[in-house]
Amino acid sequence: MTRPVYLVVLLLCFGLMSPLVTGVFMDKLASKKLCADDNCVYTISLARAEEDYNAPDCRFINIKKGQLIYVYSKLVKEKDSGEFWAGSVYGEQYEDHMGTVGYFPSSLVSEQQVYQEANKTLPTTVRNLQKP
């Protein structure tokens, strides 16, 4: 191949890779969340899905009617937004989804048992954790 052909191939490769490098911008769901602890790792409650929900993107989890979900945080509702909670699927029959944490609409679930009060308000931005 000649030099111009190599340059075209090289430019095409970089052009195809640029979406992978830059990522996709997603709207922020909320600025604050309610948790039971400073790291949002303790379970607030156990909820049961009243309807199926198909996740629109990677921030959300799929849930099926009747499925139990551990709730770890509750986003503070802002104007023009829905109310979302963060949680993970519970139970052996949903083993392939266990451990995946994501958001789901709170309107599609009913709380079955409250373990502790979500009384800590935290920002939803990623904190820079310093290593000791």
C-alpha positions, 0 to 999 in steps of 0.5 A, a space after each residue: 500500500 502507498 503512504 496515503 492509503 496507510 494514512 486513511 486507514 489510520 485516520 479511520 481507526 482513530 475515528 472509529 475509536 473516538 466514541 469509545 474514548 469520549 464516552 456518552 454523556 448522561 443526564 444527572 438524576 439528582 444532586 443529593 441522595 438519602 442513605 443510612 451511612 456515609 458510604 451508602 452501603 447499609 441496607 435501608 429497606 427491602 422492597 417488592 416490585 409491583 411491575 416489570 421495569 426494563 432498564 433504559 441504560 447502564 445506571 439502572 437495573 431490570 426488575 420483574 414483578 414480585 422480585 425483592 430488592 435491597 434498597 441502599 439509597 434514595 435519590 432526593 427528587 428534584 423538579 421535573 424528575 422522577 423519584 429513583 432508588 438505588 438497590 440490588 436484586 435479592 433472592 436465589 431465583 434471580 442469581 444472575 442479577 444479584 450483586 448488580 446495583 442500579 437505579 429503579 423508579 420508586 413508584 414501581 415498588 412497595 417497601 416490605 420492611 424498613 431496616 433503618 432510617 435513611 437520615 444522611 443526605 449526601 451529594 451524588 457526585 463521586 468523591 475522591 477517596 485518598 489513599 493512606 
